[in-house]
Amino acid sequence: MSAELTGTYLTLGDGRPAVRFSRTYDHPIDRVWHFVTNPGELAQWFPSRAEMELRPGGTIRFSGDPNMPESTGQVLAVDPPRHLSFDWGGDELRFDLEELDEARTRFTLTNVLAAEDTAARNGAGWEVCLAALDVKVHGERFEGAHAGPSAPWKEFYDGYLEAGVPSGAPVPGLD
């Protein structure tokens, strides 16, 4: 039995491949924005430590992943507390927040892929990372790794493969 998949593989209107995830959190939009933009909060669920200059054209420094070299990206767009997008290793990450009411927010992460064959790998990785965010949002602590080869992503990866999501890209730390 494979894991329950929460991501969707899609082709955007401009033809680029992407994986998308959506959650509803029982927090005001400003609190969810903090989960997305504060380096201390991000470190608890995002695959790398990310420190950013929160302005269009600002630099983001990624570090702390033992399977990936330190790197930089660029903020592409920011509209606090509703939208953040940035370049990360050739991919574009988009975070969109929608206030449903004063205490609930819809969180949507879209990973626009530089290469279609990364869809299953990235989808599985985001499943684990977002599970860590889900736990954090509920005020609990995530046990175990949320990034890297020791994270429990293999079951998700197999599920994406079974669903026919494009695959074949190397997996850092395993290939």
N, C-alpha and C positions, 0 to 999 in steps of 0.2 A: 504494500500500500504506500502510495507516495504522499508527500506533504500537501496540505491545502495551499494552493497558489493564490496570491492576492494581486499579482501583477498582470498587466495586459501588454502583449506585444502589439505594436501598431505602426503604421506608416503615416507620418505627418503629411499635411497638405502640400508641403514643399518636397515630398518624396523621401525625406530622411527617416530611417528606422528609429524606433524608440521603445522603451518599456516605461509603463506608467503605473503608479500606485496611488491609492487614495485612502484616507482614514478620516474619521470624525473623532475629534477629541473634546472632552468636556472641560475645556479651558478657554478663556477669552483669547482673542486673536493676538493680543500683545504678548501673552505668555507663550503661545506656540511660536511666534516670531522669535522670541528669545531662544527657544530650543534650536532654531535653525541658524541663528546668527552669532550666538555667544560661544567663543572657543571652548570654554569649560563645559557647557552643555553639549556641544557637538562632539567633544571627545568621548562622551558616554554612549554615543550611538553611531556616529559617522565613521567610515573606514579608516580615515587618517585624521590626525590633528589638523585643523584648518584655522588659520588666523588670517583675517581679511580686513582690507581697507574697504569699508562698506559704502562705496560710491562707484558709479559707472567708470570703468577704466582702472579701478583699484586692483591692487595685487592681492592674491591669496597665496599663502605659503602652506604647503601640505608636507607633513612630516609624521614620524612615529610608526609607520607601517613597516615591519621588518622585511616584508617581501617586495616593497616598492621603494625606489630611491626618492629622496626629498625632491620636491618639484614646486613650481609656481603655476598659478592660473590667473585669469583676469575676470573681474566682475563685469558682466555684460549689461545687466540691467538691475536696478533696485528701486522698489516702490514700497517703502515701509508702511505698514506691516503686511503687505499683501503679496509682494513678488520679489524674488531674488533669483537671478540666473548667473551662472559663471561657467567658464571653461575649465575642464579638469582632464588633463591628459588627452586632449582632442575631442572628448565628449563634452556635451553641454548639459549641465544640471539645472533644472528649473524647479523652484519651490513656489507653489501658489497656495495662498491661504484665503479662505472665504469665511467671513463671519456669518454663522448661521443664526445666532442670537448672541446676546451679551456674554453667554457662558459656554458657547460651543463653536468650534472652528473646524471647517473641512480643510485638511492638509492634502495637497497633491504634489507628488514628486514625479517629474518626467525626466528620464535619462535619455537624452537624444544621443544616439550612438554614432561614433565615427565609423564603425564597421559593423555590418549586420551580424557577423558571426560571433559577436560578443553578447548578443541578446540573452541567451540562456545563462551564461556565466554571470553577467551583471544582474539579471533578474534574481538569480539565486542569492547573490551577495546582498542585494537590497532587501530581500525577504528577512535575512538574519539581522541586518542593521535596523530595519524598521521594527522587528520584534523587540530589539533592545530599546528603541524609542517608545514603543507601546508600553513596555514595562516602566520606563522612566516617567512617562506621562501619568501613570497611575501611582506614582510616588514610591515605587519599589526599585530594587537594584537588580540589574540583569546579571545572572550568573553565567560565567563562561565567556569565551571570545566572541565578539561580534564582527570581527574582520580577520582575514588571513586563513590559511589552510586548516587551522584547528577549529574554526567556526563550523557549526553544524549545517553547512550549506548543501552538502552532497545530496540529501534527500530532495531538496528543492530543485537542485540542478537536474536530477533525474526526472523530476516531475515536468520541468520545462522541456526536456528532451522528448518525453512521452507526448507532450502537447504539440510537438512539431515546431517549437520555437528555434530559430536559427542558432547554430552552435559551431564549435570548432576552434574558437580562439584559445590560446594558451591560458592556463590558470597560474598566476604568479604564486610561487612557492611550491607548486606541484609539478609543473612542466619544466 
